[in-house]
Amino acid sequence: MSTETILIILLVAVIVIAAILIFRLQARAERIKDGFQDRLADVQREKAVLESRLQAKEEYENQMREAAKETSERHAKELEQMKEVFKNLSTETSEAFKAKSAQTISELMKPVQEKFKEFSDAVKESQKDTIERHSRLEQSIKDLDTRSKSVGDEARNLANALTGYSKVQGDFGEMLLTDVLKNAGLTEGVHFETQSVMTDNSGHEIKSESGRTMIPDVKVFYPDDTIVIIDSKVSLTAYSEYMAATTVEDRTRLAKAHVRSIEDHVNELKVKDYTGYIPEGRRKVDYNIMFIPVEGAFRLMLEEAPRLWQVAKDNNILIVSQMTLIIVLNMIQMAWKQHEQEKNISDVYKTAEELMSQLKGWMESYVKIGDYLGKASSAYEDSKKKLSDSNQSVIKKIGKLEKLGIAPKRSNAKIKTGSRLSGPESVIPKELSDDEITD
């Protein structure tokens, strides 16, 4: 193969390769061009969105400016109107307040004075009750011995008369016990109950294990609703016979019979156990009180059986005579008096709290009145300065307009002070003269 042929082949190969390269470059250029066109379209779309948002924002700002302008103008007009109204009302309000202030303060002080009186009365009543309570207690102590002796004598005589009648003796004991309770200052139906059926928290009758209804002779109540049970059905037959006996043998035999009678009643009360049947949740003392109405019968028991009292106490039964019962009842009565005293003190504190609350409210109202008057006075002075007392006042500006030849239409060339006009002159105070206006 000749050299020329080789050169021609090489030239053709170069041309083919160049054509292929040119074709590839053109294809790549087309792809790049398409990509740029897509990007340009995206940019143009974003531009359109931004321009739309910008236009909307400008329109919104224009609307807000217009609204702000309208609001400002409206507020300016309202302010001018309020200045005129305030000027007209300030004088009337001040005079009305002065005219009614004395009456208002008097009305505010009236409930305070009433509460002071209630407080004073409550304190006096509490002091009076305390003095009376101590006086009654002293008198009760002084009369205790005399009363117990006289009642004891009566009880002994009645017991002698009732010998052999246990039911009548029981009724007599209950009657005497009721008298002792009342003499101690307790009230039936309030501080104690006689022959009342014991009930549970639901109001149903309480029965013993044998099925008997539980009816103690007396239930005494403390102020906190604690229940004290008292039984008075002690037989005095043996004691009455003992008192009538004339021989030592009979007296010894009857004294022992008297002790056995008391022991039997202690055992009977132990079985009944009234306090054990008091409903749960109710306060109670830990013992039943067994009342012996005759002091001599109680002393005879202590002489003949010194340990019987302690044995009964160990079984939650407290044997008492009239003397010891009166001491117990006086303690209960003092508890009630203390309860009433505490209630009176509570009422006094409550009245004092109401009084202090009303005083506090009155002082707060009084301070508010002062604040409102101060604000009203300050607003009035400020409005007056804006109208007439400064170089930038409305009056000065109106005078300047008049000097420039602008004046409202009227028959008189000067502004008539004190008149109610529809133009700017309506805000001119009466106290300004025509010379002050034109200066």
C-alpha positions as CSV (number, residue, x, y, z in Angstrom):
1,M,0.0,0.0,0.0
2,S,1.3,3.3,-1.0
3,T,2.0,6.2,1.3
4,E,-0.7,8.3,-0.2
5,T,-3.3,5.6,0.4
6,I,-2.3,5.5,4.0
7,L,-2.5,9.2,4.4
8,I,-5.9,9.2,2.8
9,I,-7.1,6.5,5.2
10,L,-5.7,8.4,8.2
11,L,-7.3,11.6,7.0
12,V,-10.7,9.8,6.6
13,A,-10.3,8.3,10.1
14,V,-9.5,11.7,11.6
15,I,-12.5,13.2,9.9
16,V,-14.8,10.4,11.2
17,I,-13.4,10.8,14.7
18,A,-13.9,14.5,14.6
19,A,-17.4,14.1,13.3
20,I,-18.2,11.7,16.2
21,L,-16.7,14.1,18.7
22,I,-18.6,17.1,17.2
23,F,-21.8,15.1,17.4
24,R,-21.2,14.1,21.0
25,L,-20.4,17.7,21.9
26,Q,-23.5,19.0,20.2
27,A,-25.6,16.4,22.1
28,R,-24.0,17.4,25.4
29,A,-24.5,21.1,24.6
30,E,-28.2,20.4,23.9
31,R,-28.6,18.7,27.3
32,I,-26.9,21.6,29.1
33,K,-29.0,24.0,27.2
34,D,-32.2,22.1,28.2
35,G,-31.0,22.1,31.8
36,F,-30.4,25.8,31.8
37,Q,-33.8,26.4,30.3
38,D,-35.5,24.3,33.0
39,R,-33.6,26.2,35.7
40,L,-34.4,29.5,34.1
41,A,-38.1,28.5,34.0
42,D,-37.9,27.7,37.8
43,V,-36.2,31.0,38.5
44,Q,-38.9,32.8,36.6
45,R,-41.6,31.0,38.4
46,E,-40.0,31.9,41.8
47,K,-39.6,35.5,40.6
48,A,-43.3,35.6,39.8
49,V,-44.2,34.2,43.2
50,L,-42.0,36.7,45.0
51,E,-43.3,39.6,42.9
52,S,-46.9,38.5,43.8
53,R,-46.0,38.3,47.5
54,L,-44.3,41.7,47.3
55,Q,-47.3,43.2,45.7
56,A,-49.6,41.7,48.3
57,K,-47.4,43.0,51.0
58,E,-47.4,46.5,49.6
59,E,-51.2,46.4,49.2
60,Y,-51.5,45.2,52.9
61,E,-49.2,47.9,54.1
62,N,-51.1,50.6,52.2
63,Q,-54.3,49.3,53.7
64,M,-52.8,49.3,57.2
65,R,-51.5,52.9,56.6
66,E,-55.0,54.0,55.5
67,A,-56.6,52.3,58.4
68,A,-54.1,53.8,60.8
69,K,-54.6,57.2,59.3
70,E,-58.4,56.9,59.6
71,T,-58.1,55.6,63.2
72,S,-55.8,58.4,64.1
73,E,-58.1,61.0,62.6
74,R,-61.1,59.4,64.4
75,H,-59.3,59.3,67.7
76,A,-58.3,63.0,67.3
77,K,-61.9,63.9,66.7
78,E,-63.0,61.8,69.7
79,L,-60.3,63.4,71.8
80,E,-61.6,66.9,71.0
81,Q,-65.1,65.8,71.8
82,M,-64.0,64.3,75.1
83,K,-62.1,67.4,76.0
84,E,-65.3,69.4,75.6
85,V,-67.4,66.9,77.5
86,F,-64.9,66.7,80.3
87,K,-64.8,70.4,80.6
88,N,-68.5,70.6,80.9
89,L,-68.7,67.7,83.4
90,S,-65.7,68.4,85.6
91,T,-67.3,71.3,87.3
92,E,-70.6,69.5,87.9
93,T,-68.8,66.4,89.1
94,S,-66.6,68.3,91.5
95,E,-69.6,70.2,93.0
96,A,-71.7,67.0,93.2
97,F,-68.9,65.2,95.0
98,K,-68.5,68.0,97.5
99,A,-72.2,68.1,98.1
100,K,-72.4,64.3,98.7
101,S,-69.1,63.5,100.3
102,A,-70.2,64.1,103.8
103,Q,-73.3,62.0,103.3
104,T,-71.3,59.2,101.6
105,I,-68.7,59.1,104.4
106,S,-71.6,59.1,106.9
107,E,-73.2,56.1,105.2
108,L,-69.8,54.3,105.0
109,M,-69.2,54.8,108.7
110,K,-72.7,53.7,109.7
111,P,-72.0,49.9,109.4
112,V,-68.6,50.4,111.0
113,Q,-70.3,52.1,114.0
114,E,-72.8,49.3,114.2
115,K,-70.1,46.6,114.2
116,F,-68.2,48.5,116.9
117,K,-71.4,48.5,119.0
118,E,-71.9,44.7,118.4
119,F,-68.3,44.1,119.3
120,S,-68.5,46.1,122.5
121,D,-71.8,44.4,123.5
122,A,-70.2,40.9,122.9
123,V,-67.2,41.8,125.1
124,K,-69.4,43.1,127.9
125,E,-71.7,40.0,127.7
126,S,-68.6,37.7,127.8
127,Q,-67.2,39.5,130.9
128,K,-70.6,39.5,132.6
129,D,-71.0,35.8,131.9
130,T,-67.6,35.0,133.3
131,I,-68.3,36.9,136.6
132,E,-71.7,35.2,137.0
133,R,-70.2,31.8,136.4
134,H,-67.5,32.3,139.0
135,S,-70.1,33.6,141.5
136,R,-72.4,30.6,140.9
137,L,-69.5,28.2,141.3
138,E,-68.5,29.8,144.7
139,Q,-72.1,29.8,145.9
140,S,-72.4,26.2,144.7
141,I,-69.4,25.1,146.8
142,K,-70.7,27.0,149.8
143,D,-74.1,25.4,149.6
144,L,-72.8,21.9,148.7
145,D,-72.5,20.7,152.3
146,T,-75.8,22.1,153.5
147,R,-77.7,20.8,150.6
148,S,-76.2,17.4,150.8
149,K,-77.1,17.1,154.5
150,S,-80.7,18.2,154.0
151,V,-81.3,16.0,151.0
152,G,-79.5,13.1,152.8
153,D,-81.9,13.5,155.7
154,E,-84.9,13.5,153.4
155,A,-83.6,10.5,151.5
156,R,-83.0,8.6,154.7
157,N,-86.5,9.3,156.0
158,L,-88.1,8.5,152.7
159,A,-86.0,5.3,152.5
160,N,-87.3,4.3,155.9
161,A,-90.9,4.9,154.7
162,L,-90.4,2.9,151.5
163,T,-88.9,-0.1,153.1
164,G,-89.9,-3.3,151.3
165,Y,-91.0,-1.6,148.1
166,S,-88.1,-2.0,145.7
167,K,-90.0,-0.5,142.7
168,V,-90.9,2.6,144.7
169,Q,-87.3,2.8,146.0
170,G,-86.1,2.7,142.4
171,D,-88.5,5.5,141.4
172,F,-87.4,7.5,144.5
173,G,-83.7,7.1,143.5
174,E,-84.4,8.3,140.0
175,M,-86.4,11.3,141.3
176,L,-83.6,12.2,143.7
177,L,-81.0,11.8,141.0
178,T,-82.9,14.1,138.6
179,D,-83.1,16.7,141.4
180,V,-79.4,16.5,141.9
181,L,-78.7,16.9,138.2
182,K,-81.0,20.0,138.0
183,N,-79.5,21.5,141.2
184,A,-76.1,21.1,139.6
185,G,-77.3,23.5,136.8
186,L,-77.9,20.9,134.1
187,T,-81.1,21.0,132.0
188,E,-83.1,17.9,131.1
189,G,-83.4,17.3,127.4
190,V,-80.2,19.3,126.8
191,H,-77.5,18.2,129.2
192,F,-79.1,14.9,130.3
193,E,-81.9,12.4,129.5
194,T,-83.8,10.1,131.8
195,Q,-85.1,6.6,130.9
196,S,-84.2,7.1,127.2
197,V,-83.7,4.0,125.1
198,M,-80.2,3.5,123.8
199,T,-80.0,3.5,120.0
200,D,-77.3,2.8,117.4
201,N,-76.0,5.3,114.8
202,S,-79.0,4.4,112.5
203,G,-81.6,5.1,115.3
204,H,-82.5,1.5,116.0
205,E,-83.0,0.3,119.5
206,I,-80.0,-1.4,121.1
207,K,-80.7,-4.8,122.9
208,S,-78.5,-6.7,125.2
209,E,-77.3,-10.3,124.6
210,S,-80.4,-11.5,126.4
211,G,-82.7,-9.5,124.1
212,R,-83.6,-6.8,126.6
213,T,-83.9,-3.2,125.5
214,M,-81.1,-1.0,127.0
215,I,-82.7,1.8,129.1
216,P,-80.2,3.4,131.6
217,D,-81.7,5.6,134.3
218,V,-79.8,8.7,133.1
219,K,-77.5,9.6,130.2
220,V,-75.5,12.8,130.9
221,F,-73.8,14.6,128.0
222,Y,-70.5,16.5,127.8
223,P,-70.3,19.4,125.3
224,D,-68.3,17.2,122.9
225,D,-71.2,14.6,123.0
226,T,-69.4,12.3,125.4
227,I,-72.0,10.1,127.2
228,V,-71.9,9.3,130.9
229,I,-74.3,6.6,132.2
230,I,-75.7,6.8,135.7
231,D,-77.8,4.1,137.5
232,S,-79.8,4.8,140.7
233,K,-81.6,1.5,141.3
234,V,-79.7,0.5,144.5
235,S,-81.9,-1.2,147.1
236,L,-81.9,0.5,150.5
237,T,-84.1,-2.0,152.3
238,A,-81.3,-3.6,154.3
239,Y,-79.9,-0.1,155.2
240,S,-83.3,1.1,156.4
241,E,-83.6,-2.0,158.6
242,Y,-80.0,-1.4,159.8
243,M,-80.9,2.1,160.9
244,A,-83.9,0.8,162.8
245,A,-82.1,-2.1,164.5
246,T,-81.5,-1.9,168.2
247,T,-79.1,-4.8,168.8
248,V,-75.5,-5.2,167.8
249,E,-76.2,-8.6,166.2
250,D,-79.0,-7.2,164.1
251,R,-76.9,-4.2,163.0
252,T,-74.0,-6.5,162.0
253,R,-76.3,-8.8,160.1
254,L,-78.1,-6.0,158.3
255,A,-74.8,-4.2,157.5
256,K,-73.5,-7.3,155.7
257,A,-76.9,-7.6,153.9
258,H,-76.6,-4.0,152.8
259,V,-73.1,-4.7,151.4
260,R,-74.4,-7.9,149.6
261,S,-77.2,-5.8,148.1
262,I,-74.7,-3.4,146.7
263,E,-72.4,-6.2,145.5
264,D,-75.4,-7.8,143.7
265,H,-76.2,-4.5,142.0
266,V,-72.5,-4.1,141.0
267,N,-72.7,-7.5,139.3
268,E,-75.9,-6.6,137.6
269,L,-74.4,-3.4,136.2
270,K,-71.4,-5.4,135.1
271,V,-73.6,-7.7,133.1
272,K,-75.6,-4.9,131.6
273,D,-72.4,-2.9,130.7
274,Y,-74.2,0.1,129.3
275,T,-71.0,1.8,128.2
276,G,-70.1,-1.2,126.1
277,Y,-73.3,-0.7,124.0
278,I,-72.6,2.9,123.2
279,P,-72.3,3.0,119.4
280,E,-68.9,3.2,117.8
281,G,-67.9,6.8,116.9
282,R,-69.6,8.2,120.0
283,R,-67.4,9.4,122.8
284,K,-67.9,7.7,126.2
285,V,-66.3,7.4,129.6
286,D,-64.8,4.0,130.6
287,Y,-67.2,3.5,133.5
288,N,-70.8,3.3,134.6
289,I,-71.8,5.5,137.6
290,M,-73.8,3.7,140.4
291,F,-75.5,6.3,142.5
292,I,-76.4,5.6,146.2
293,P,-78.8,8.4,147.1
294,V,-78.3,8.2,150.9
295,E,-74.9,9.4,152.2
296,G,-75.1,7.1,155.2
297,A,-75.6,4.1,153.1
298,F,-72.5,4.9,151.1
299,R,-70.4,5.4,154.2
300,L,-71.7,2.2,155.7
301,M,-70.5,0.3,152.6
302,L,-67.1,1.9,152.9
303,E,-66.9,0.9,156.6
304,E,-68.0,-2.7,156.1
305,A,-66.3,-3.5,152.8
306,P,-63.5,-1.0,152.1
307,R,-62.3,-2.9,149.0
308,L,-65.8,-3.0,147.3
309,W,-65.4,0.4,145.8
310,Q,-62.1,-0.5,144.2
311,V,-63.4,-3.9,143.0
312,A,-66.4,-2.1,141.4
313,K,-64.0,0.4,139.8
314,D,-61.9,-2.4,138.3
315,N,-65.1,-3.6,136.6
316,N,-65.7,-0.1,135.2
317,I,-68.3,0.8,137.8
318,L,-67.9,4.0,139.8
319,I,-69.9,3.9,143.1
320,V,-70.8,7.5,144.2
321,S,-72.8,9.2,146.9
322,Q,-74.6,12.5,146.5
323,M,-71.6,14.4,147.6
324,T,-69.2,12.8,145.1
325,L,-71.8,12.9,142.3
326,I,-72.3,16.6,142.8
327,I,-68.6,17.1,142.3
328,V,-68.7,15.1,139.0
329,L,-71.7,17.0,137.8
330,N,-70.2,20.3,138.7
331,M,-67.2,19.4,136.5
332,I,-69.6,18.6,133.6
333,Q,-71.5,21.8,134.2
334,M,-68.3,23.8,134.2
335,A,-67.4,22.1,130.9
336,W,-70.7,23.3,129.5
337,K,-70.0,26.8,130.8
338,Q,-66.6,26.7,129.3
339,H,-68.1,25.6,126.0
340,E,-70.5,28.5,126.0
341,Q,-67.7,30.9,127.0
342,E,-65.6,29.6,124.0
343,K,-68.6,30.1,121.8
344,N,-69.1,33.6,123.0
345,I,-65.4,34.3,122.4
346,S,-65.7,32.8,119.0
347,D,-68.7,35.2,118.3
348,V,-66.5,38.1,119.5
349,Y,-63.7,37.1,117.2
350,K,-66.1,36.7,114.3
351,T,-67.6,40.1,115.0
352,A,-64.1,41.6,115.2
353,E,-63.1,40.0,111.9
354,E,-66.2,41.3,110.2
355,L,-65.5,44.8,111.7
356,M,-61.9,44.7,110.4
357,S,-63.0,43.5,107.0
358,Q,-65.5,46.3,106.7
359,L,-62.9,48.8,107.9
360,K,-60.4,47.5,105.4
361,G,-63.0,47.8,102.6
362,W,-64.0,51.3,103.7
363,M,-60.3,52.4,103.7
364,E,-59.7,50.9,100.2
365,S,-62.8,52.7,98.9
366,Y,-61.7,55.9,100.5
367,V,-58.2,55.6,99.0
368,K,-59.7,54.8,95.6
369,I,-61.9,58.0,95.8
370,G,-58.8,60.0,96.5
371,D,-57.0,58.4,93.6
372,Y,-59.9,59.1,91.2
373,L,-60.1,62.7,92.4
374,G,-56.4,63.1,91.9
375,K,-56.5,61.6,88.4
376,A,-59.6,63.8,87.5
377,S,-57.8,66.9,88.7
378,S,-54.6,66.1,86.9
379,A,-56.6,65.3,83.7
380,Y,-58.5,68.6,84.0
381,E,-55.3,70.6,84.4
382,D,-53.6,68.8,81.5
383,S,-56.6,69.5,79.3
384,K,-56.7,73.1,80.3
385,K,-53.0,73.5,79.5
386,K,-53.5,71.9,76.1
387,L,-56.4,74.3,75.4
388,S,-55.0,77.6,76.6
389,D,-51.9,77.6,78.7
390,S,-49.0,76.8,76.3
391,N,-47.5,78.1,73.1
392,Q,-48.9,75.1,71.3
393,S,-52.4,75.5,72.6
394,V,-55.5,75.5,70.5
395,I,-56.4,79.0,71.5
396,K,-53.0,80.4,70.3
397,K,-53.4,78.5,67.0
398,I,-56.9,79.9,66.4
399,G,-55.5,83.4,67.2
400,K,-52.8,82.9,64.6
401,L,-55.3,81.8,62.0
402,E,-57.3,84.9,62.6
403,K,-54.2,87.0,62.1
404,L,-53.8,85.3,58.8
405,G,-57.3,86.3,57.8
406,I,-59.1,83.0,58.5
407,A,-62.1,83.4,60.8
408,P,-65.5,81.7,61.2
409,K,-68.5,83.5,59.7
410,R,-70.4,85.5,62.3
411,S,-71.8,89.0,62.8
412,N,-69.1,90.0,65.3
413,A,-65.5,90.0,64.2
414,K,-64.3,88.9,67.6
415,I,-64.9,85.4,69.1
416,K,-67.6,85.5,71.7
417,T,-66.4,83.7,74.8
418,G,-68.5,81.2,76.6
419,S,-70.7,80.4,73.6
420,R,-71.4,76.8,72.4
421,L,-70.4,76.8,68.8
422,S,-70.0,74.0,66.3
423,G,-66.6,75.2,65.1
424,P,-63.2,75.4,66.9
425,E,-64.4,78.3,69.1
426,S,-66.5,75.9,71.1
427,V,-63.4,74.8,73.0
428,I,-62.6,78.3,74.2
429,P,-62.9,78.7,78.0
430,K,-65.1,81.4,79.4
431,E,-62.4,82.9,81.5
432,L,-60.3,84.0,78.5
433,S,-60.9,87.6,77.3
434,D,-61.1,88.7,73.7
435,D,-57.7,90.4,74.1
436,E,-56.1,87.2,75.2
437,I,-57.6,85.4,72.1
438,T,-56.2,87.9,69.6
439,D,-52.8,88.1,71.1
